[in-house]
Amino acid sequence: MREFTVPAHFEVEDGASTVDTVFERRVSAPSSVAFRRVVDGTWTDVTALEFAGQVVDIAKGLIAAGVGQGDRVALMSSTRYEWSVLDYAIWSAGGVTVPVYETSSAAQVEWILSDAEPVLLLLESPSMLAATAEVVTSSPTVRRTFCIDGDEGAIAELTALGNQINEDVVTARVAALKSSDPATLIYTSGTTGRPKGVQLTHSNLISESRGIRETSLKNLLKEGSRTLMFLPLAHVLARAVTIAAFDAGTTVGHTNDIPNLVSTFGKFQPDFILSVPRVFEKVFNTAKQNAHADGKGKIFDLAADTAVEWSRAQDSGPGIVLRLKHAVFDKLVYSKLRAALGGRCQLAISGGAPLGARLGHFYRGVGVPIYEGYGLTETSAAFAVNTIGRQHVGSVGQPLPGNTVRIADDGEIQLRGPVVFAGYWRNDDASAEALDEGWFRTGDLGSLDDDGYITITGRKKELIVTAGGKNVSPAGLEDQLRAHALISQAIVVGDQKPFIGALLTLDADALTGWKSSHNKPAEASPADLVDDADLRSEIDAAVAEANKSVSHAEAIKKYRILPADFTEEAGEVTPTMKLKRNVITKSYADDIEAIYAK
């Protein structure tokens, strides 16, 4: 059993809370720009003083609406400025925030409301309220709802409601908070079974923030830097990095307009971004597809290979020929990719799923290194992360300061430290199963090198055992397959089957350019092309390339292209694009059986 610890140079005080920084910045740096928000189409600064004032005013309204110390308040909204101000206001009122994805179904909302028992529900829009009206009405604990985009708006409504409350009441609520108190109750995305409520304390979130800022990322997480948050704030990753950025004095912006993300980058010009691997894959694949559609495919492919080669050569030092090639492609290709990120983006942070070494090398070679991290909701987001000057591409980095990782005899990654949660909400059995004397059993498989860098190799529950007894971890193959521009999602199958197979979906955006360059009807849908000979030739090549990374026994022998992509609406992927294998294998059982039909 291997173990590695990174020492910390901080301790979380008993009376500390996540909201303390709001009041500290109000005094120490009142004119610093805490957030930027779009007002009448223009990015507008929100100073630390202004933000603190809004937080206090809303907290008074929440107290007037009946929120008591320790009460849960559910927040269902997309990523936007109001999400953050409401989150801090809930804490300032002594409450516990219960995030709900804005894409959640009525049944999912019903489960969270019944399990968490919040006293208030804050929603983004009247249409969202209408869609959940029946389950909200039937909730025995929700006393009142507020809509951010309502006729009056939750912010204005709560501010008016709290006019008669003195700020001293808020001060007393904040003073009563202890670092061991729950700060948030986050429901897991439920890739297997019903979501469980993860209790994270103020100490967990403070340790996460301080841990991130104690690494070399502190050189970027500072006053004067800015980041654009577009991942769901209901997910722990975006929320934790927002807290760390705010604590560091970094300016945070928000957008939920994903289709226009590139143009928003150009206007906001972030110094760093946070995303999940699927977004980085999509950016690369789209750029590659566009280049091929414009007749510049060979140039792009050479540029991509050079970027990867350049990154791999950083330890030994690139030779003169590679330097010249890299300089040429920097002008022709790389500078355009950096411009698409706003022109001043120095790095990106990736989490939520494995990135893949080739993609990591590509972006580092382009000049926007992606620092891959690893964590779960149960570890307050990042447990480990690659950082500036301490990056092993292909790994997920070293533990944050104060935390310890070990690899169990069966290869499972187990974690312990101040960012690890104490248990699931009202679920002692699940807590006992997940925790062993403070060690969190992640269910992930991996390795640990002598320097403490963690490498993820798969999931214990996703391990496929073929009829011949061969153990196969599907994650690596799936990463390789998604690297192809035309493949949107891939799920490897074959448990108790004679060989390994795969279900594949097509990327509709990439397919547009491919149809044009291959003389296919523009109106042809993915379903129309699943048996197209030219398309299958491309997919055959992608599968063959992926198979090079595994042994013959682990290689994909047959695959099936599905007529439509996996969607969150169908319950097939989580909001951060993780595959729900149990749902997919059940929904597409006939397609899986067709792979093995004689």
C-alpha positions as CSV (number, residue, x, y, z in Angstrom):
1,M,0.0,0.0,0.0
2,R,1.6,3.3,-1.1
3,E,0.9,6.6,0.7
4,F,1.9,10.2,0.1
5,T,1.2,13.4,2.2
6,V,1.7,17.0,1.3
7,P,2.1,19.1,4.5
8,A,0.0,22.3,5.0
9,H,1.1,25.6,6.5
10,F,-2.3,26.6,7.7
11,E,-5.0,25.6,10.2
12,V,-8.7,26.4,10.0
13,E,-9.8,28.2,13.1
14,D,-12.9,26.9,15.0
15,G,-14.8,30.1,14.4
16,A,-14.0,30.5,10.8
17,S,-16.6,30.4,8.0
18,T,-16.6,30.6,4.3
19,V,-18.3,34.0,4.3
20,D,-15.7,35.7,6.4
21,T,-13.8,37.0,3.4
22,V,-16.8,39.1,2.3
23,F,-16.5,41.2,5.4
24,E,-12.7,41.2,5.5
25,R,-12.5,42.5,1.9
26,R,-15.1,45.1,2.7
27,V,-12.7,46.6,5.1
28,S,-9.2,45.8,3.7
29,A,-9.9,46.3,0.0
30,P,-13.3,47.9,-0.5
31,S,-12.6,49.2,-4.0
32,S,-11.1,46.0,-5.3
33,V,-13.2,44.4,-8.2
34,A,-14.7,41.2,-6.7
35,F,-17.0,40.4,-9.7
36,R,-17.9,41.6,-13.1
37,R,-21.5,41.2,-14.3
38,V,-23.3,42.1,-17.5
39,V,-25.6,45.1,-17.1
40,D,-27.5,46.3,-20.3
41,G,-25.0,44.3,-22.4
42,T,-21.9,45.7,-20.8
43,W,-19.5,44.1,-18.4
44,T,-19.7,46.2,-15.2
45,D,-17.5,46.0,-12.1
46,V,-18.8,45.0,-8.7
47,T,-16.5,46.1,-5.9
48,A,-15.9,44.2,-2.7
49,L,-17.8,46.9,-0.9
50,E,-20.8,46.7,-3.2
51,F,-20.8,43.0,-3.1
52,A,-20.7,42.9,0.7
53,G,-23.6,45.4,0.9
54,Q,-25.7,43.2,-1.4
55,V,-24.9,40.1,0.6
56,V,-25.9,41.7,3.9
57,D,-29.2,43.1,2.4
58,I,-30.2,39.8,1.0
59,A,-29.2,37.9,4.2
60,K,-31.5,40.2,6.1
61,G,-34.3,39.4,3.7
62,L,-33.6,35.6,4.1
63,I,-33.8,36.0,7.9
64,A,-37.1,38.0,7.5
65,A,-38.4,35.2,5.3
66,G,-37.8,32.7,8.1
67,V,-34.4,31.3,7.6
68,G,-32.9,30.2,10.9
69,Q,-29.4,29.2,11.9
70,G,-28.6,25.9,10.2
71,D,-31.7,25.9,8.0
72,R,-31.3,24.6,4.4
73,V,-32.1,26.9,1.5
74,A,-32.3,25.4,-2.0
75,L,-30.9,27.3,-5.0
76,M,-31.8,26.2,-8.5
77,S,-30.3,28.4,-11.2
78,S,-27.8,28.4,-14.1
79,T,-24.4,30.0,-13.6
80,R,-24.8,33.8,-13.1
81,Y,-23.7,36.6,-10.8
82,E,-26.9,36.2,-8.7
83,W,-25.9,32.6,-7.9
84,S,-22.8,33.7,-6.0
85,V,-24.4,36.6,-4.2
86,L,-27.3,34.4,-3.0
87,D,-24.9,31.7,-1.9
88,Y,-22.9,34.1,0.3
89,A,-26.1,35.6,1.6
90,I,-27.4,32.2,2.7
91,W,-24.2,31.6,4.7
92,S,-24.5,35.2,6.1
93,A,-28.0,34.3,7.4
94,G,-26.6,31.2,9.1
95,G,-28.1,28.9,6.5
96,V,-26.9,25.9,4.4
97,T,-27.0,26.2,0.6
98,V,-28.5,23.2,-1.3
99,P,-27.6,23.6,-5.0
100,V,-30.0,22.2,-7.6
101,Y,-29.0,21.9,-11.2
102,E,-31.2,24.1,-13.4
103,T,-31.6,21.1,-15.8
104,S,-33.0,18.9,-13.0
105,S,-36.3,17.1,-13.7
106,A,-39.3,17.5,-11.4
107,A,-38.6,14.1,-10.0
108,Q,-35.0,15.0,-9.2
109,V,-36.2,18.2,-7.5
110,E,-38.8,16.3,-5.6
111,W,-36.1,14.0,-4.2
112,I,-33.8,16.8,-3.1
113,L,-36.6,18.8,-1.5
114,S,-37.9,15.7,0.4
115,D,-34.4,14.7,1.5
116,A,-32.8,18.0,2.3
117,E,-36.0,19.6,3.7
118,P,-35.1,23.2,2.8
119,V,-37.2,26.1,4.2
120,L,-36.9,28.3,1.1
121,L,-36.5,27.6,-2.6
122,L,-34.7,30.2,-4.8
123,L,-35.3,29.6,-8.5
124,E,-34.0,31.3,-11.7
125,S,-37.2,31.9,-13.5
126,P,-41.0,31.7,-13.4
127,S,-40.8,29.0,-16.1
128,M,-38.6,26.9,-13.8
129,L,-41.1,27.4,-11.0
130,A,-43.9,26.4,-13.2
131,A,-42.1,23.2,-14.2
132,T,-41.6,22.2,-10.6
133,A,-44.8,23.7,-9.1
134,E,-46.4,20.4,-8.2
135,V,-43.4,19.1,-6.3
136,V,-42.8,22.4,-4.6
137,T,-46.4,22.7,-3.5
138,S,-46.3,19.2,-2.1
139,S,-43.1,19.9,-0.1
140,P,-43.9,20.1,3.7
141,T,-40.9,22.3,4.5
142,V,-40.6,24.9,1.7
143,R,-42.4,27.9,3.0
144,R,-41.7,30.3,0.2
145,T,-40.2,30.6,-3.3
146,F,-38.4,33.5,-4.9
147,C,-37.5,33.9,-8.6
148,I,-34.4,35.7,-9.7
149,D,-36.0,36.7,-13.0
150,G,-39.5,37.3,-11.5
151,D,-41.5,40.4,-11.9
152,E,-39.7,42.0,-9.0
153,G,-36.7,39.7,-8.8
154,A,-35.5,37.7,-5.8
155,I,-32.7,40.1,-5.1
156,A,-34.9,43.2,-5.0
157,E,-37.7,41.3,-3.2
158,L,-35.4,39.9,-0.5
159,T,-33.7,43.3,-0.1
160,A,-37.1,45.0,0.5
161,L,-38.2,42.2,2.8
162,G,-35.1,42.7,5.0
163,N,-35.4,46.5,5.3
164,Q,-36.6,46.2,8.9
165,I,-33.8,43.9,10.0
166,N,-30.7,45.5,11.6
167,E,-27.3,44.4,10.2
168,D,-26.4,43.4,13.7
169,V,-28.6,40.4,13.3
170,V,-26.5,39.3,10.3
171,T,-23.3,39.9,12.2
172,A,-24.6,37.7,15.0
173,R,-25.5,34.9,12.6
174,V,-22.1,35.0,11.0
175,A,-20.4,35.1,14.5
176,A,-22.4,32.0,15.5
177,L,-21.0,29.9,12.6
178,K,-18.4,27.4,13.4
179,S,-15.9,25.9,10.9
180,S,-17.4,22.4,11.7
181,D,-20.9,23.6,10.7
182,P,-22.4,22.4,7.4
183,A,-22.0,25.0,4.7
184,T,-23.6,23.2,1.8
185,L,-25.5,20.0,1.0
186,I,-24.6,18.9,-2.5
187,Y,-26.3,16.0,-4.2
188,T,-24.1,13.7,-6.2
189,S,-24.9,13.5,-9.9
190,G,-26.1,10.0,-9.5
191,T,-24.1,8.0,-12.1
192,T,-25.2,5.0,-10.1
193,G,-28.4,5.0,-8.2
194,R,-30.3,7.8,-6.3
195,P,-28.2,10.9,-5.5
196,K,-26.8,11.2,-2.0
197,G,-26.4,14.4,-0.1
198,V,-22.8,15.3,0.5
199,Q,-22.3,17.4,3.6
200,L,-19.4,19.9,3.2
201,T,-18.5,22.0,6.2
202,H,-17.1,25.6,6.2
203,S,-13.8,24.0,7.2
204,N,-13.9,21.7,4.1
205,L,-14.5,24.7,1.8
206,I,-11.9,26.9,3.6
207,S,-9.3,24.1,3.4
208,E,-10.0,23.7,-0.3
209,S,-9.6,27.4,-0.9
210,R,-6.5,27.7,1.1
211,G,-5.0,24.5,-0.3
212,I,-5.4,25.8,-3.9
213,R,-4.0,29.1,-3.0
214,E,-1.0,27.6,-1.2
215,T,0.1,25.9,-4.4
216,S,2.0,27.7,-7.2
217,L,-1.4,28.7,-8.6
218,K,-1.2,31.6,-6.1
219,N,0.9,33.3,-8.8
220,L,-2.3,33.6,-10.9
221,L,-5.0,33.6,-8.2
222,K,-4.4,37.2,-7.1
223,E,-5.9,40.7,-7.3
224,G,-5.8,42.0,-10.8
225,S,-6.4,38.6,-12.4
226,R,-9.8,37.5,-13.7
227,T,-11.6,34.3,-14.6
228,L,-14.8,33.6,-16.4
229,M,-17.0,30.9,-14.7
230,F,-19.3,29.0,-17.1
231,L,-19.5,25.5,-15.6
232,P,-22.6,24.9,-13.4
233,L,-22.2,26.5,-10.0
234,A,-24.4,23.7,-8.7
235,H,-21.3,21.5,-9.3
236,V,-18.7,21.5,-6.5
237,L,-15.8,22.2,-8.9
238,A,-17.0,25.6,-10.2
239,R,-18.2,26.6,-6.8
240,A,-14.9,25.8,-5.0
241,V,-12.8,27.6,-7.6
242,T,-15.1,30.6,-7.3
243,I,-14.6,30.7,-3.6
244,A,-10.8,30.4,-3.9
245,A,-10.8,33.1,-6.6
246,F,-12.9,35.4,-4.4
247,D,-10.7,34.7,-1.3
248,A,-7.6,35.6,-3.4
249,G,-9.0,38.8,-4.7
250,T,-9.3,37.5,-8.2
251,T,-12.2,39.0,-10.3
252,V,-14.9,36.5,-11.2
253,G,-17.3,36.8,-14.1
254,H,-20.2,34.4,-15.0
255,T,-21.9,33.3,-18.2
256,N,-24.4,30.6,-19.0
257,D,-24.4,31.4,-22.8
258,I,-22.4,28.4,-23.8
259,P,-23.1,28.7,-27.6
260,N,-21.5,32.2,-27.6
261,L,-18.6,31.3,-25.2
262,V,-15.8,32.2,-27.6
263,S,-17.2,35.7,-28.2
264,T,-17.6,36.1,-24.4
265,F,-14.0,35.1,-23.9
266,G,-13.0,37.9,-26.3
267,K,-15.0,40.5,-24.3
268,F,-14.1,39.4,-20.8
269,Q,-10.5,38.3,-21.5
270,P,-9.9,35.9,-18.7
271,D,-6.5,35.2,-17.3
272,F,-7.4,31.6,-16.6
273,I,-10.4,29.4,-17.2
274,L,-11.9,26.3,-15.5
275,S,-13.5,23.6,-17.5
276,V,-14.1,19.9,-18.0
277,P,-12.3,17.6,-20.5
278,R,-15.3,17.4,-22.8
279,V,-15.0,21.2,-23.5
280,F,-11.3,21.0,-24.3
281,E,-11.9,17.9,-26.5
282,K,-14.7,19.9,-28.3
283,V,-12.5,22.9,-28.9
284,F,-9.7,20.8,-30.3
285,N,-12.0,18.7,-32.5
286,T,-13.9,21.7,-33.8
287,A,-10.7,23.5,-34.7
288,K,-9.4,20.4,-36.5
289,Q,-12.6,19.8,-38.4
290,N,-12.8,23.4,-39.5
291,A,-9.2,23.3,-40.7
292,H,-9.9,20.2,-42.8
293,A,-13.1,21.7,-44.1
294,D,-11.1,24.8,-45.2
295,G,-8.5,22.7,-47.0
296,K,-5.9,23.4,-44.2
297,G,-6.1,20.0,-42.5
298,K,-2.5,19.0,-43.2
299,I,-1.2,22.3,-41.7
300,F,-3.4,21.8,-38.6
301,D,-2.4,18.2,-38.2
302,L,1.3,19.0,-38.4
303,A,0.8,21.9,-36.0
304,A,-1.0,19.6,-33.5
305,D,1.8,17.0,-33.8
306,T,4.4,19.7,-33.3
307,A,2.6,21.1,-30.2
308,V,2.6,17.6,-28.7
309,E,6.2,17.0,-29.6
310,W,7.2,20.4,-28.1
311,S,5.4,19.7,-24.9
312,R,7.0,16.2,-24.5
313,A,10.4,17.7,-25.2
314,Q,10.2,20.2,-22.3
315,D,12.0,18.0,-19.8
316,S,14.9,17.4,-22.1
317,G,14.8,20.6,-24.1
318,P,13.5,21.0,-27.7
319,G,16.1,20.9,-30.5
320,I,16.7,23.6,-33.0
321,V,14.4,22.0,-35.7
322,L,11.6,21.6,-33.3
323,R,12.0,25.2,-32.1
324,L,11.7,26.5,-35.7
325,K,8.7,24.4,-36.5
326,H,7.0,25.5,-33.2
327,A,7.7,29.2,-34.0
328,V,6.2,28.9,-37.5
329,F,3.1,27.1,-36.2
330,D,2.8,29.6,-33.4
331,K,2.1,32.3,-35.9
332,L,-0.1,30.2,-38.2
333,V,-2.2,28.2,-35.7
334,Y,-1.4,28.5,-32.0
335,S,-1.9,32.3,-31.8
336,K,-5.4,32.0,-33.3
337,L,-6.4,29.4,-30.7
338,R,-5.1,31.6,-27.9
339,A,-7.0,34.5,-29.4
340,A,-10.2,32.4,-29.2
341,L,-9.7,32.2,-25.4
342,G,-9.6,36.0,-25.2
343,G,-6.0,36.7,-25.9
344,R,-4.6,36.8,-22.3
345,C,-5.5,33.3,-21.0
346,Q,-2.4,31.9,-19.4
347,L,-3.7,28.6,-18.3
348,A,-6.7,26.4,-17.8
349,I,-7.7,24.1,-15.0
350,S,-9.5,20.8,-15.8
351,G,-11.4,18.5,-13.6
352,G,-14.4,16.2,-13.4
353,A,-12.9,13.5,-15.6
354,P,-9.5,12.4,-17.0
355,L,-8.2,14.7,-19.7
356,G,-5.9,12.4,-21.6
357,A,-2.1,12.9,-22.0
358,R,-2.2,13.8,-25.8
359,L,-4.7,16.6,-25.3
360,G,-2.7,17.8,-22.3
361,H,0.5,18.0,-24.3
362,F,-1.3,19.7,-27.2
363,Y,-2.6,22.6,-25.1
364,R,0.7,23.0,-23.3
365,G,2.4,23.1,-26.7
366,V,0.0,25.7,-27.9
367,G,0.8,27.9,-25.0
368,V,-2.2,27.4,-22.8
369,P,-1.2,24.6,-20.4
370,I,-4.1,22.7,-18.8
371,Y,-3.4,21.9,-15.2
372,E,-5.4,18.7,-14.6
373,G,-6.8,18.0,-11.2
374,Y,-8.7,15.3,-9.4
375,G,-11.5,15.3,-6.9
376,L,-15.0,14.4,-6.1
377,T,-17.9,16.2,-4.4
378,E,-16.9,14.3,-1.3
379,T,-13.5,16.0,-1.4
380,S,-14.8,19.6,-1.7
381,A,-13.8,19.5,-5.4
382,A,-10.0,19.3,-6.1
383,F,-8.1,16.9,-3.9
384,A,-5.0,16.9,-6.2
385,V,-3.9,19.2,-9.0
386,N,-1.0,19.9,-11.3
387,T,0.4,23.4,-10.8
388,I,2.7,25.8,-12.3
389,G,6.2,24.3,-12.3
390,R,4.9,21.1,-10.9
391,Q,3.1,19.4,-13.7
392,H,3.2,15.8,-14.9
393,V,1.1,15.7,-18.0
394,G,-1.1,12.6,-17.9
395,S,-1.3,12.6,-14.1
396,V,-3.8,14.6,-12.0
397,G,-1.1,16.1,-9.8
398,Q,-0.2,16.0,-6.2
399,P,-2.6,16.3,-3.2
400,L,-3.4,19.8,-2.0
401,P,-1.5,20.8,1.1
402,G,-2.7,19.0,4.3
403,N,-4.0,15.9,2.5
404,T,-2.9,12.3,2.1
405,V,-3.5,9.8,-0.7
406,R,-2.9,6.1,-0.6
407,I,-3.3,3.3,-3.1
408,A,-5.0,0.2,-1.6
409,D,-3.8,-3.3,-2.4
410,D,-6.6,-3.7,-5.0
411,G,-5.5,-0.4,-6.7
412,E,-8.3,1.8,-5.3
413,I,-7.4,5.4,-4.6
414,Q,-8.2,6.4,-1.0
415,L,-8.0,9.9,0.4
416,R,-7.8,11.6,3.8
417,G,-7.5,15.2,4.9
418,P,-9.3,18.5,5.7
419,V,-11.1,18.6,2.3
420,V,-12.7,15.2,2.8
421,F,-16.3,15.2,3.9
422,A,-17.5,13.7,7.1
423,G,-20.5,11.7,5.8
424,Y,-23.7,11.7,3.7
425,W,-26.8,13.5,4.8
426,R,-29.1,11.1,6.7
427,N,-27.4,8.1,5.2
428,D,-25.3,6.2,7.7
429,D,-25.0,3.1,5.6
430,A,-23.6,4.9,2.6
431,S,-21.3,6.9,4.9
432,A,-20.0,3.7,6.5
433,E,-19.4,2.1,3.1
434,A,-17.5,5.2,1.8
435,L,-15.4,6.0,4.9
436,D,-12.9,3.8,6.7
437,E,-11.4,5.6,9.8
438,G,-11.3,8.9,7.9
439,W,-10.2,7.4,4.6
440,F,-12.5,8.0,1.7
441,R,-12.8,5.1,-0.6
442,T,-13.2,6.8,-4.0
443,G,-14.0,3.8,-6.1
444,D,-11.4,5.0,-8.6
445,L,-8.4,3.0,-9.6
446,G,-4.9,4.5,-10.0
447,S,-1.3,4.6,-9.3
448,L,1.1,6.9,-7.3
449,D,4.7,7.7,-8.2
450,D,7.5,8.5,-5.8
451,D,6.8,12.3,-6.1
452,G,3.2,11.9,-5.1
453,Y,1.6,12.4,-8.6
454,I,-1.6,10.4,-9.0
455,T,-2.6,8.8,-12.2
456,I,-6.2,7.6,-12.8
457,T,-6.6,4.3,-14.6
458,G,-10.3,3.6,-14.2
459,R,-13.3,2.9,-11.9
460,K,-13.7,-0.2,-9.8
461,K,-17.4,-0.4,-10.5
462,E,-16.7,0.2,-14.2
463,L,-14.2,-2.6,-14.5
464,I,-15.2,-5.0,-17.3
465,V,-14.5,-8.7,-16.9
466,T,-14.9,-10.6,-20.2
467,A,-16.1,-14.1,-20.4
468,G,-12.5,-15.1,-20.8
469,G,-11.7,-13.6,-17.4
470,K,-9.8,-10.5,-18.8
471,N,-10.1,-7.3,-16.6
472,V,-10.6,-4.2,-18.8
473,S,-10.8,-0.6,-17.6
474,P,-12.9,1.2,-20.2
475,A,-11.7,4.8,-19.5
476,G,-8.5,4.8,-21.5
477,L,-10.2,3.4,-24.7
478,E,-13.1,5.9,-24.3
479,D,-10.7,8.8,-24.1
480,Q,-8.9,7.6,-27.2
481,L,-12.1,7.3,-29.1
482,R,-13.4,10.8,-28.1
483,A,-10.2,12.2,-29.5
484,H,-11.6,11.7,-33.0
485,A,-13.5,14.8,-34.2
486,L,-16.6,12.8,-35.4
487,I,-17.0,10.9,-32.1
488,S,-19.0,12.7,-29.4
489,Q,-19.3,9.9,-26.8
490,A,-18.1,6.4,-26.4
491,I,-19.0,3.7,-24.0
492,V,-17.0,0.5,-23.9
493,V,-19.0,-2.7,-23.2
494,G,-18.3,-6.4,-22.8
495,D,-18.8,-7.5,-19.2
496,Q,-19.2,-11.3,-19.3
497,K,-19.1,-11.2,-23.1
498,P,-16.6,-13.0,-25.3
499,F,-14.9,-9.7,-26.5
500,I,-14.9,-6.0,-26.0
501,G,-17.3,-3.8,-27.9
502,A,-18.3,-0.2,-28.0
503,L,-21.3,2.1,-28.4
504,L,-20.5,5.3,-30.2
505,T,-22.3,8.6,-30.9
506,L,-21.6,11.2,-33.5
507,D,-20.8,14.8,-33.0
508,A,-23.4,16.8,-34.9
509,D,-21.3,19.9,-35.1
510,A,-18.2,18.1,-36.5
511,L,-20.5,16.2,-38.8
512,T,-21.6,19.4,-40.6
513,G,-18.1,20.1,-42.0
514,W,-17.5,16.4,-42.7
515,K,-20.7,16.1,-44.8
516,S,-19.6,19.1,-46.9
517,S,-16.1,17.8,-47.6
518,H,-17.5,14.3,-48.4
519,N,-20.3,15.3,-50.7
520,K,-23.0,14.1,-48.3
521,P,-26.5,15.8,-48.1
522,A,-26.4,18.7,-45.8
523,E,-29.7,17.7,-44.3
524,A,-28.4,14.2,-43.4
525,S,-28.7,13.5,-39.7
526,P,-26.5,11.3,-37.6
527,A,-29.2,8.6,-37.9
528,D,-29.0,8.8,-41.7
529,L,-25.3,8.2,-41.7
530,V,-24.7,5.4,-39.2
531,D,-24.3,2.9,-42.1
532,D,-22.5,5.3,-44.5
533,A,-19.4,3.6,-45.9
534,D,-17.2,6.7,-45.8
535,L,-18.3,7.5,-42.3
536,R,-17.7,3.9,-41.1
537,S,-14.2,4.0,-42.7
538,E,-13.4,7.0,-40.6
539,I,-14.7,5.4,-37.4
540,D,-12.9,2.1,-38.3
541,A,-9.7,4.1,-38.3
542,A,-10.5,5.8,-35.0
543,V,-11.2,2.4,-33.4
544,A,-8.0,0.9,-34.8
545,E,-6.0,3.9,-33.4
546,A,-7.6,3.5,-30.0
547,N,-6.8,-0.2,-30.0
548,K,-3.1,0.5,-30.3
549,S,-3.2,1.7,-26.7
550,V,-4.3,-1.7,-25.3
551,S,-3.5,-5.4,-25.6
552,H,-5.2,-7.6,-28.2
553,A,-7.5,-9.1,-25.5
554,E,-8.6,-5.6,-24.5
555,A,-9.1,-4.3,-28.0
556,I,-12.6,-3.4,-29.4
557,K,-13.6,-6.0,-31.9
558,K,-17.0,-4.6,-32.9
559,Y,-18.8,-1.4,-32.4
560,R,-22.2,0.1,-33.0
561,I,-23.0,3.7,-34.0
562,L,-26.1,5.0,-32.3
563,P,-28.5,7.3,-34.2
564,A,-28.5,10.0,-31.5
565,D,-26.1,11.4,-28.9
566,F,-26.5,10.8,-25.2
567,T,-28.2,13.6,-23.5
568,E,-28.8,15.0,-20.0
569,E,-32.5,15.2,-20.7
570,A,-32.7,11.5,-21.2
571,G,-30.8,10.9,-18.0
572,E,-27.8,9.4,-19.9
573,V,-25.2,11.9,-18.8
574,T,-24.7,14.1,-15.8
575,P,-24.6,18.0,-16.1
576,T,-20.8,17.7,-16.3
577,M,-21.0,15.2,-19.2
578,K,-20.1,12.0,-17.3
579,L,-21.8,8.9,-18.7
580,K,-24.4,7.2,-16.6
581,R,-23.4,3.7,-17.6
582,N,-26.2,2.0,-15.8
583,V,-28.8,4.0,-17.6
584,I,-27.1,3.7,-21.0
585,T,-26.5,0.0,-20.8
586,K,-30.2,-0.5,-19.9
587,S,-31.6,1.9,-22.5
588,Y,-29.4,0.4,-25.3
589,A,-29.4,-3.2,-24.2
590,D,-30.7,-4.3,-27.6
591,D,-27.8,-2.5,-29.4
592,I,-25.3,-4.1,-27.0
593,E,-26.7,-7.5,-27.7
594,A,-26.6,-6.8,-31.5
595,I,-22.8,-6.4,-31.1
596,Y,-22.5,-10.0,-29.9
597,A,-25.2,-11.5,-32.2
598,K,-23.7,-14.2,-34.5
